């Protein structure tokens, strides 16, 4: 058995790829440690905090003290009395979210385009009305919850997994193949009876192997450190990750198919990856871009991968629900592999 | 072993658009079991020719037959029977000698034991060393080991010793001489004439994409140059190549920096005559040396240029 493996070209090529990977500390870092560190850093920076009081300023002058007392009655407002120009400055730089100009009626100065300013307006308005004697007529009961799945870190972890699948595929295949070409190793290999398909398959095999390490590692870390949910089936998650990895393996092969030196391929990889880093919903939702751009953004493989994985882990979607994303990734994989093999330069 | 030459090519042309003609109608025939050398300066078209013969480049025109087969029809089968050492190959830096040779072994249906091949090129002690820890000579011997592990009938060595120190060169020469003894056919390119004289049964001198001379090293030297070369240094003036050519035994004379070089088949006659001629003309001699004519001298005689030009 060991002898047969020893004589198998695909096994030997795969073994060589694995050895080269683990003997290069920097590639191990970028593939495994870096995404973990990024998750930790962003998870801490955007962790959910207890609700903060809204910051309001009252312009000094007649009636200011009465307003201050009314606002200080609840715990919801942190209030300060400031000279008029100081108050406006505080609003402009964001230290306070609303300024109250005492009077009859008082005037509320706020910025409706800032969510926290709109919130402060509502809270302050409510307190002033109650202080003036308004009675609440409905009085709905309240039940506060914090649901995993809606927090930033829940959004972030699938995005980072998607980003990692993309960049390890593109760099791990695209860059490495062009390096082999520029060092004439590719030429040396095709001077042997080696089957060319075996050579390319070894790259895909290694990618799949690492995928089976990367994805559980990152999701497992998210679950353990931040309690991120995995609501859908693991099969659906694995299927999305697999199709995503194949799509980016195909694109990696495609960018590597002609380039003669590593500078060229680095540029190509960045040209392909940069737009997706920005618009495909890694760090913030792709929904933020205008509607006119949405069809384009939805056609990008990283958007499909991120949307599909988020639907599975956060919404509990099954395979059927993510079929459109899965189909898009499969199509990208098929087309890019076919094109790459057609144009591949072996020497 | 089947009949027919190991390599036969006719009218080989390789043109790189727009206007580079790397190989310009080259004919070649290499017999089985012979060590054949392609000699010439850098840019003569040696590597292009070899890569066409190795099936790595397609010729613009011409016919190629290797071991009686053609690349377009029986390429894969042919690869099983060839060993190739490219002019420069960077093997993966962080694989060991053993790992690399075993990987190459796996590409061939039949072949030699990797450990045996590593021993053959004298790298036993480096078996577990990473490629990037090897010296230039060791890397080159490893490249040769990779081309031997498929037990080839025909081996291509493209400038196997370029840039190596003398000791490494001699070690590689030993490896090639062993291969010859085993009856394998070797085609090597080099721009070291001493290497060709030492290793090759026959050589073809290539210049500007064409074969300009063909034969055994001794034949070429005898036919093209003569037996001995005398070089001397003398002050400028009062001497011309014409004035030296009529000396007894001298067949050629040409100026070299600071003096002249003459070719003779009778040193013992030519040198006294030369000294007499110089005294007669009042030319003082500052240095004089003689050596047996080499392929280097053949190249100079044929092209008027030295190999390092």
Boltz contact constraints between the chains, C-beta under 6 A:
constraints:
  - contact:
      token1: [A, 7]
      token2: [B, 106]
      max_distance: 6.0
  - contact:
      token1: [A, 9]
      token2: [B, 106]
      max_distance: 6.0
  - contact:
      token1: [A, 9]
      token2: [B, 107]
      max_distance: 6.0
  - contact:
      token1: [A, 12]
      token2: [B, 103]
      max_distance: 6.0
  - contact:
      token1: [A, 12]
      token2: [B, 106]
      max_distance: 6.0
  - contact:
      token1: [A, 16]
      token2: [B, 103]
      max_distance: 6.0
  - contact:
      token1: [A, 20]
      token2: [B, 92]
      max_distance: 6.0
  - contact:
      token1: [A, 20]
      token2: [B, 94]
      max_distance: 6.0
  - contact:
      token1: [A, 23]
      token2: [B, 94]
      max_distance: 6.0
  - contact:
      token1: [A, 183]
      token2: [B, 90]
      max_distance: 6.0
  - contact:
      token1: [A, 184]
      token2: [B, 89]
      max_distance: 6.0
  - contact:
      token1: [A, 188]
      token2: [B, 86]
      max_distance: 6.0
  - contact:
      token1: [A, 188]
      token2: [B, 89]
      max_distance: 6.0
  - contact:
      token1: [A, 191]
      token2: [B, 54]
      max_distance: 6.0
  - contact:
      token1: [A, 191]
      token2: [B, 84]
      max_distance: 6.0
  - contact:
      token1: [A, 192]
      token2: [B, 107]
      max_distance: 6.0
  - contact:
      token1: [A, 193]
      token2: [B, 76]
      max_distance: 6.0
  - contact:
      token1: [A, 193]
      token2: [B, 79]
      max_distance: 6.0
  - contact:
      token1: [A, 193]
      token2: [B, 80]
      max_distance: 6.0
  - contact:
      token1: [A, 193]
      token2: [B, 107]
      max_distance: 6.0
  - contact:
      token1: [A, 194]
      token2: [B, 107]
      max_distance: 6.0
  - contact:
      token1: [A, 347]
      token2: [B, 56]
      max_distance: 6.0
